[in-house]
Amino acid sequence: MKADSRVIVMGLGVADVKGVFGTTSGLQDRFGRDRVFDIPLSENAMTGAALGMAMMGIRPVFVHQRADFAFTAAEQIVNQIAKTIFTTRGDYSVPIVIRMIIGRGWGQGPTHAQAPHGFFASVPGLRVVAPSGPRDAYCMLRNAIDDSNPVIFIEHRWLHDLSESDAGLDSILNAPYKAAILRSGEDLTLIGVSYGFVEAARLAGLLGEFGLDVELVDLRSISPLDTENLIRSINKTRRLAIVDIAAPNFSVGAELTRVTVELAWGRLLNFPLHLAPRFAPVPSSPKLALGHYPRLEDMAVQVNRHFGFNLNEESLKTRCMEMNPPRTPLRDQPDLGQVGPF
């Protein structure tokens, strides 16, 4: 916003004391009410207004504190924002970023914890990205704001409390819409999506303790897909597992499987494995959530059995218990040290 006076931030809660998980705190004080402002509880109308602003040269960052709320603006996003460049033969660009907070936690339930990144990635004309850490989020958001195409920016609520990632700033700013191979390996390509990458990293570390050489990939860009780097990795390891935070049916993981089967079928030793939540509404109860989302132990056992690695499952489960001890009182949270945000 300091670099470009055309950038504005709008959305429910952007000027609130909580500042959308702290990401917009202090912006209104610094840049004023004309550039940082709350909106009426009318997402469809305000998304249309943001589209008009973008067509007139403003670069709006529109914020949804829950991705679920974006469905009330689906007509504008899917029918208008995604199509405007095409229907105007490129006479108008649409430099709009729509931030969507996704994911589980603290009883969010079936209408506040959905992860619809696969749905929006299926719409031609929308770009969809999902960082896995604060440093990635900064760089990818800068890229998205600079893009003259509409970008859906996916943020899992559990990422906002993480420390910065290992990736370098320059590498991301110079390579938008690329996956990142953060650990080289020979035995298995393990791809993580959004917070799924954090879980994939834990799983890769666990499997590494048992002798598996895992190649760890952060997908980052959902649409467009970085097919070149992904297939290069799969051709090397000949095995693929995907950790996503959305239900598996008609999903990003399903699309990755399709691309892999089409482009690397002759190299695969096993059919790709998809590690994801159940195809069901998200339960509000923390106890029920334990059965809805795959746990580290579940994923480790599935990988071992699916690919026939013949690791000792009792040892795997024991190590998982050490890494992820039972919680009392039972809470749906990523680790015992995290107590928020709401």
C-alpha positions as CSV (number, residue, x, y, z in Angstrom):
1,M,0.0,0.0,0.0
2,K,2.9,2.3,0.6
3,A,4.4,1.5,-2.8
4,D,1.1,1.8,-4.8
5,S,-1.6,4.3,-3.9
6,R,-4.1,2.4,-6.0
7,V,-4.2,-0.5,-3.5
8,I,-7.1,-0.5,-1.1
9,V,-8.3,-3.0,1.5
10,M,-12.0,-3.7,2.1
11,G,-14.1,-6.3,3.9
12,L,-15.9,-7.2,7.0
13,G,-13.7,-6.7,10.0
14,V,-10.6,-5.2,8.3
15,A,-10.9,-2.1,10.6
16,D,-11.9,-4.2,13.6
17,V,-9.7,-4.4,16.7
18,K,-8.9,-8.0,15.8
19,G,-7.9,-7.0,12.3
20,V,-8.6,-10.3,10.5
21,F,-6.3,-12.4,12.6
22,G,-4.0,-9.4,13.0
23,T,-3.3,-9.1,9.3
24,T,-5.0,-5.7,8.8
25,S,-4.3,-4.3,12.3
26,G,-3.2,-0.6,12.1
27,L,-3.8,-0.2,8.4
28,Q,-6.7,2.2,8.7
29,D,-4.7,4.4,11.1
30,R,-1.8,4.5,8.7
31,F,-3.6,4.8,5.3
32,G,-6.9,6.3,6.2
33,R,-10.6,5.4,5.9
34,D,-10.6,5.9,2.1
35,R,-8.2,3.1,1.6
36,V,-9.0,0.7,4.4
37,F,-12.6,0.3,5.3
38,D,-15.3,-2.1,6.6
39,I,-18.2,-2.9,4.3
40,P,-22.0,-3.5,4.8
41,L,-23.1,-7.1,5.4
42,S,-23.8,-7.4,1.7
43,E,-20.9,-9.4,0.1
44,N,-22.4,-9.8,-3.3
45,A,-23.1,-6.1,-3.8
46,M,-19.7,-5.1,-2.4
47,T,-17.9,-7.6,-4.5
48,G,-19.5,-6.1,-7.5
49,A,-18.4,-2.7,-6.4
50,A,-14.8,-4.0,-6.0
51,L,-15.0,-5.3,-9.6
52,G,-16.1,-1.9,-10.8
53,M,-13.2,-0.3,-8.9
54,A,-10.7,-2.8,-10.4
55,M,-12.0,-2.0,-13.9
56,M,-11.4,1.7,-13.3
57,G,-7.8,1.2,-12.2
58,I,-8.0,0.7,-8.4
59,R,-6.4,-2.5,-7.0
60,P,-8.8,-3.8,-4.3
61,V,-7.9,-6.4,-1.8
62,F,-11.3,-7.8,-0.7
63,V,-11.2,-9.8,2.5
64,H,-13.5,-12.6,3.7
65,Q,-12.9,-13.7,7.3
66,R,-14.5,-17.0,6.3
67,A,-14.3,-18.5,2.8
68,D,-17.9,-19.6,3.5
69,F,-19.0,-16.0,3.2
70,A,-17.7,-15.8,-0.3
71,F,-20.5,-18.1,-1.5
72,T,-22.9,-15.2,-1.0
73,A,-20.8,-13.4,-3.6
74,A,-20.3,-16.4,-5.9
75,E,-22.4,-14.7,-8.7
76,Q,-20.0,-11.8,-8.9
77,I,-16.9,-13.9,-8.5
78,V,-17.8,-16.7,-10.9
79,N,-20.0,-14.9,-13.5
80,Q,-18.5,-11.5,-13.5
81,I,-14.9,-11.2,-12.1
82,A,-13.7,-14.4,-13.7
83,K,-15.1,-13.5,-17.1
84,T,-14.6,-9.7,-17.5
85,I,-11.2,-9.9,-19.2
86,F,-12.5,-12.5,-21.6
87,T,-15.9,-10.8,-22.4
88,T,-14.2,-7.4,-23.0
89,R,-11.6,-8.9,-25.2
90,G,-8.9,-7.6,-22.8
91,D,-10.1,-4.0,-22.9
92,Y,-10.4,-4.2,-19.1
93,S,-8.0,-5.9,-16.6
94,V,-9.3,-7.0,-13.2
95,P,-6.5,-6.5,-10.6
96,I,-8.5,-7.7,-7.7
97,V,-7.3,-10.0,-4.8
98,I,-9.9,-11.8,-2.8
99,R,-8.6,-13.2,0.5
100,M,-10.4,-16.1,1.9
101,I,-9.8,-17.6,5.3
102,I,-10.4,-21.3,5.4
103,G,-10.0,-24.2,7.8
104,R,-11.0,-25.8,11.0
105,G,-10.6,-24.9,14.6
106,W,-12.4,-24.3,17.9
107,G,-15.8,-25.6,16.8
108,Q,-16.1,-23.6,13.6
109,G,-18.5,-26.2,12.2
110,P,-20.1,-27.0,8.8
111,T,-20.7,-23.4,7.7
112,H,-17.5,-21.7,9.0
113,A,-14.7,-24.2,8.2
114,Q,-15.0,-25.2,4.6
115,A,-12.1,-25.1,2.2
116,P,-13.4,-24.3,-1.3
117,H,-10.1,-23.6,-3.0
118,G,-10.8,-26.5,-5.5
119,F,-14.2,-25.1,-6.4
120,F,-12.7,-21.7,-7.3
121,A,-9.8,-23.3,-9.1
122,S,-12.3,-25.0,-11.4
123,V,-13.5,-21.6,-12.7
124,P,-11.6,-20.4,-15.9
125,G,-10.3,-16.8,-15.4
126,L,-9.5,-17.1,-11.7
127,R,-6.0,-17.7,-10.3
128,V,-5.9,-19.5,-7.0
129,V,-2.9,-19.5,-4.6
130,A,-2.4,-20.9,-1.1
131,P,0.7,-20.0,0.9
132,S,1.8,-22.3,3.7
133,G,3.6,-19.8,6.0
134,P,4.0,-16.1,6.7
135,R,7.0,-15.4,4.4
136,D,5.3,-17.1,1.5
137,A,2.1,-15.3,2.3
138,Y,3.9,-11.9,2.1
139,C,5.6,-12.6,-1.2
140,M,2.6,-14.3,-2.8
141,L,0.3,-11.5,-1.7
142,R,2.6,-9.0,-3.3
143,N,2.6,-11.0,-6.5
144,A,-1.2,-11.3,-6.4
145,I,-1.7,-7.5,-5.9
146,D,0.7,-6.8,-8.9
147,D,-1.2,-9.2,-11.1
148,S,-3.7,-7.7,-13.5
149,N,-5.8,-10.9,-13.3
150,P,-8.2,-11.8,-10.4
151,V,-6.5,-13.9,-7.7
152,I,-8.2,-15.9,-5.0
153,F,-5.8,-15.9,-2.0
154,I,-6.4,-18.8,0.3
155,E,-5.3,-18.6,3.9
156,H,-5.8,-21.4,6.5
157,R,-6.6,-19.8,9.9
158,W,-3.9,-22.0,11.6
159,L,-1.2,-20.4,9.5
160,H,-1.5,-17.0,11.1
161,D,0.3,-18.1,14.2
162,L,3.3,-19.8,12.5
163,S,6.8,-18.5,12.5
164,E,8.3,-17.6,9.1
165,S,9.0,-20.3,6.6
166,D,12.4,-21.3,5.2
167,A,11.8,-20.1,1.7
168,G,13.7,-17.0,0.6
169,L,11.8,-13.8,-0.3
170,D,13.5,-13.3,-3.7
171,S,12.9,-16.8,-4.9
172,I,9.1,-16.4,-4.5
173,L,8.8,-12.9,-5.8
174,N,10.7,-13.9,-9.0
175,A,8.8,-17.1,-9.5
176,P,5.1,-16.6,-9.0
177,Y,2.7,-19.5,-9.5
178,K,5.5,-22.1,-9.0
179,A,5.6,-25.0,-6.6
180,A,8.5,-25.2,-4.2
181,I,10.5,-28.4,-3.6
182,L,11.8,-27.8,-0.1
183,R,13.3,-31.2,0.5
184,S,14.8,-33.6,-2.2
185,G,14.1,-37.3,-1.9
186,E,14.0,-40.5,-3.9
187,D,11.3,-42.7,-2.3
188,L,8.1,-40.6,-2.4
189,T,6.8,-37.2,-3.6
190,L,4.7,-35.7,-0.8
191,I,2.7,-32.6,-1.9
192,G,1.0,-30.4,0.7
193,V,-1.7,-27.8,0.0
194,S,-1.9,-24.7,2.4
195,Y,-1.9,-26.0,6.0
196,G,-1.7,-29.4,4.5
197,F,1.9,-28.7,3.7
198,V,2.6,-28.1,7.5
199,E,1.1,-31.6,8.1
200,A,3.0,-33.0,5.1
201,A,6.3,-31.7,6.6
202,R,5.6,-33.4,9.9
203,L,4.7,-36.6,8.0
204,A,7.9,-36.4,5.9
205,G,10.0,-36.0,9.1
206,L,8.3,-39.0,10.7
207,L,8.8,-41.2,7.7
208,G,12.4,-40.0,7.4
209,E,13.1,-41.3,11.0
210,F,12.1,-44.7,9.6
211,G,14.4,-44.6,6.7
212,L,12.2,-43.2,3.9
213,D,13.7,-40.5,1.6
214,V,10.7,-38.2,1.0
215,E,10.7,-35.3,-1.5
216,L,8.6,-32.6,0.1
217,V,6.7,-30.2,-2.2
218,D,4.7,-27.1,-1.3
219,L,2.1,-26.7,-4.0
220,R,1.5,-22.9,-3.5
221,S,-0.2,-22.3,-6.8
222,I,-3.4,-24.2,-7.3
223,S,-4.4,-22.6,-10.5
224,P,-2.3,-22.5,-12.6
225,L,-0.6,-25.7,-11.6
226,D,3.2,-25.9,-11.8
227,T,2.9,-29.2,-13.8
228,E,6.6,-29.1,-14.9
229,N,8.1,-29.3,-11.5
230,L,5.5,-31.7,-10.1
231,I,5.9,-34.2,-12.9
232,R,9.7,-33.9,-12.7
233,S,9.5,-34.9,-9.0
234,I,7.1,-37.7,-9.6
235,N,9.1,-39.1,-12.5
236,K,12.0,-39.4,-10.0
237,T,10.3,-40.9,-7.0
238,R,7.6,-42.8,-8.9
239,R,5.2,-42.4,-6.0
240,L,2.9,-39.6,-5.1
241,A,0.9,-38.7,-1.9
242,I,-1.1,-35.5,-1.5
243,V,-2.1,-33.9,1.8
244,D,-5.0,-31.5,1.4
245,I,-7.3,-29.8,3.8
246,A,-10.4,-30.2,1.8
247,A,-12.6,-33.2,1.1
248,P,-11.2,-35.5,-1.6
249,N,-14.1,-35.6,-4.0
250,F,-13.7,-33.3,-7.0
251,S,-10.8,-31.6,-5.3
252,V,-7.3,-30.3,-5.8
253,G,-6.0,-33.7,-4.8
254,A,-8.2,-35.3,-7.5
255,E,-6.9,-32.9,-10.1
256,L,-3.3,-33.6,-9.1
257,T,-4.0,-37.3,-9.4
258,R,-5.5,-36.8,-12.9
259,V,-2.5,-34.8,-14.1
260,T,-0.1,-37.4,-12.7
261,V,-1.9,-40.3,-14.3
262,E,-2.1,-38.5,-17.6
263,L,1.5,-37.3,-17.7
264,A,3.5,-39.9,-15.7
265,W,1.5,-43.1,-15.8
266,G,4.4,-45.2,-17.2
267,R,6.6,-44.1,-14.3
268,L,4.2,-44.7,-11.4
269,L,4.8,-47.7,-9.1
270,N,1.5,-47.2,-7.3
271,F,-1.6,-45.2,-7.9
272,P,-1.4,-41.7,-6.1
273,L,-2.6,-41.6,-2.5
274,H,-4.9,-38.7,-1.3
275,L,-4.8,-37.9,2.4
276,A,-7.7,-35.6,3.1
277,P,-10.7,-35.1,5.4
278,R,-13.9,-37.1,5.0
279,F,-16.5,-36.1,2.3
280,A,-19.0,-34.8,4.8
281,P,-19.9,-31.5,6.5
282,V,-17.4,-30.4,9.1
283,P,-18.5,-31.3,12.6
284,S,-18.5,-28.6,15.3
285,S,-17.6,-31.1,18.1
286,P,-13.8,-31.4,18.7
287,K,-14.3,-35.1,19.4
288,L,-16.1,-35.7,16.1
289,A,-13.5,-33.6,14.3
290,L,-10.9,-36.1,15.4
291,G,-12.6,-38.6,13.1
292,H,-13.3,-36.1,10.3
293,Y,-9.7,-35.0,9.7
294,P,-6.7,-37.4,9.1
295,R,-4.3,-37.4,12.0
296,L,-0.5,-37.9,11.7
297,E,-0.9,-41.6,12.7
298,D,-3.6,-42.2,10.1
299,M,-1.6,-40.7,7.3
300,A,1.6,-42.6,8.3
301,V,-0.2,-45.9,8.3
302,Q,-2.0,-45.2,5.0
303,V,1.3,-44.3,3.3
304,N,3.0,-47.4,4.7
305,R,0.2,-49.7,3.5
306,H,-0.6,-48.1,0.2
307,F,3.0,-48.0,-1.0
308,G,4.1,-51.3,0.6
309,F,7.0,-49.8,2.6
310,N,6.7,-52.5,5.3
311,L,7.5,-50.1,8.2
312,N,6.7,-51.4,11.7
313,E,3.3,-49.9,12.3
314,E,3.4,-50.2,16.1
315,S,6.6,-48.3,16.1
316,L,5.1,-45.7,13.8
317,K,2.1,-45.3,16.1
318,T,4.2,-45.0,19.2
319,R,6.3,-42.3,17.6
320,C,3.2,-40.5,16.5
321,M,1.9,-40.5,20.1
322,E,5.2,-39.0,21.2
323,M,4.9,-36.3,18.6
324,N,1.2,-35.7,19.1
325,P,0.2,-36.6,22.7
326,P,-3.5,-36.8,23.7
327,R,-5.0,-33.4,24.7
328,T,-6.9,-32.7,27.9
329,P,-9.2,-30.9,27.6
330,L,-9.9,-32.0,24.1
331,R,-9.6,-29.1,21.7
332,D,-9.5,-28.8,17.9
333,Q,-6.2,-26.9,17.6
334,P,-2.9,-27.6,15.8
335,D,-0.7,-27.9,18.9
336,L,-1.0,-27.4,22.6
337,G,0.7,-24.0,22.5
338,Q,-1.8,-22.4,20.2
339,V,-4.8,-20.9,22.0
340,G,-6.3,-18.7,19.2
341,P,-7.4,-17.0,17.1
342,F,-11.2,-17.5,17.6
